[in-house]
Amino acid sequence: MPLWWPACGVTMLDQITTRIFADGADLDGILALAEDPRICGFTTNPTLMHKVGLTDYERFARDLLERVHTHPISFEVFADEAEEMRRQATRIASWGENVYVKIPVTSTDGESMAPLARELSESGVKVNVTALFTTAQVELIAAAVADGAPSYISVFAGRIADAGVDPLPIVARSLEIMRQAPDSELIWASPREILNLVQANEVGCHIITITHELLKKLDGLGKSLEQFSLETVRMFHADALAAGFTL
């Protein structure tokens, strides 16, 4: 059971102000999560779409947007040149008022997409600039979107941690930098565990993206560690019995 805070009758999750966006490309899963009050928005990308076997990008997006009208949803361009990114971004943005267009921070050869992000943002396209790993990148993108439409900046904290680097100082510094862009919000992207939600909240990050699979662990937030220990012992014992092990 979740940990209940004394005398106030709220769970640990109730104390968290960082908003949760579900990250995935399973249409049925997204529609189910749209009914979950804990979920405030959605993100997806071509890799997630490919993994679930999607072949018609626009059909998937339009099917989703016909059913989900109030949650912000981010769809990513898949071009690699600025001109084609611009065309795709304009088309994607036209699909709905709740659409944010994901633009990679650079092209595949490392060319900055900050000028494109500025152009799109200032023309009214809500962008989600993605795959940022450094505060230098955040400085560049925050300046680019500072005078534009509402936007997101996605720092891939989980992958930063995969490199053996503590993402918390980078996220904290990113928030300071983004004060120059008051209509832009910071996303803690690619979390690896539910602890990352707690960390994102402690540092004041606006949003965290969590995969559908990782969301299954959300109910364990605040669980008594003694109870968790007992459940684990019982699991090992039950699995040993089910396997029919003998010595």
Secondary structure by P-SEA (a helix, b strand, c coil): cccccccccccccccccbbbbbbcccaaaaaaaccccccccccccaaaaaaaccccaaaaaaaaaaccccbbbbbbbccccaaaaaaaaaaaaaccccbbbbbcccccccccaaaaaaaaaaacccccccccccaaaaaaaaaaacccccbbbbbaaaaaaaacccaaaaaaaaaaaacccccbbbbbcccccaaaaaaaaaacccbbbbccccccccccccccaaaaaaaaaaaaaaaaaaacccc
